[in-house]
Amino acid sequence: MADYGSRTKTVSANIAKFRELGLLGFIVILSLMVQIRNPSFLTWENINDMATNTAILSILTVGMMLVIVTRGIDLSIGATLALSGMIAALAVGEFPGLHPLLAILIGTAVGLACGIVLGFLISRFGILPIIATLGMMNVFRGLTFMVSGGKWVSAHQMPASFKGIATGSIMGINNLIVIAVLIYLFFYYFVNHTRTGRQIYAVGSNPESARISGINNDRILWLVYTIMGGLSGLAGVLWVSKFASAQGDTAAGYELSVIAACVLGGVSIAGGSGKISGIVLGSVLLGILNNALPLINVSPFWQMGIQGTIILVAVLTNAIVKRGVDRNHLMRRSV
């Protein structure tokens, strides 16, 4: 029976790995097909542009993965991003000598505050995540318009040092890419090698069992929404620095792209399942689609249809994989 248990466990692990290998293979095939249609696709300049444009998305997918793993959702990240970016932009506009790191800290602190409020509503009052985040999304958007007086903060109001956050580089690698890689490395260690990281998955897999085992579910929920808020705040500063513009409707609807990247990366909407390596691939695939489809002159209407179809296939694949894993677990228990 022990041999059978270890064998079914191996089968489950292989099924999960197959999903990521399949996604990687699809990315390679898609890239080669686009390269055949447009030889400029796989040039270093275009690859660097894709990586830079995908960096902010990939940062947000880390926080969203943790939220979804706990069976939650956060629809307010676009609004949190806009509010954090606006306050950071107003700060550097008022104090042009402000150090870029302080601007980043200001935006991140605003995002953390938004995440703490959301986490409190969800963990303490038991409000459904989709309701709490939808309501706070409108609150954060309203606050963005209030603090800005309904006006934009444009490029000429931002010092070069602030815009340099997104345009600068370290050893020839754009700052956005460096920040994204550092965040991925940190959270890879966090979810795989810390007790709190394992507790996040335990809460998502079976909240009642996690509570019985002594895990403070409310604390975990509060933590993941706070992390999501902090990453949204950081992304807000990076976004405003990159586009040199802060507006009240910045990143409107962007949360859907983030959720899509997570789903493409194999994060289960049912909770309890998701890997850092998966969301990296999901973000890369979404970045490639956004870059490649215009390069091969695909109509904007078809672009949306193609992306939607790919996401739907990913959801169906996740459901099939989860069903296979669950079936193997049941078979192992019955023997």
PyMOL commands that set and color helices and strands:
alter all, ss='L'
color gray80, all
select helices_A, chain A and resi 2-37+44-69+77-94+100-124+129-148+155-157+160-167+175-193+195-205+207-212+217-243+254-264+276-295+300-334
alter helices_A, ss='H'
color red, helices_A
select strands_A, chain A and resi 169-170+173-174
alter strands_A, ss='S'
color yellow, strands_A
deselect
rebuild
show_as cartoon
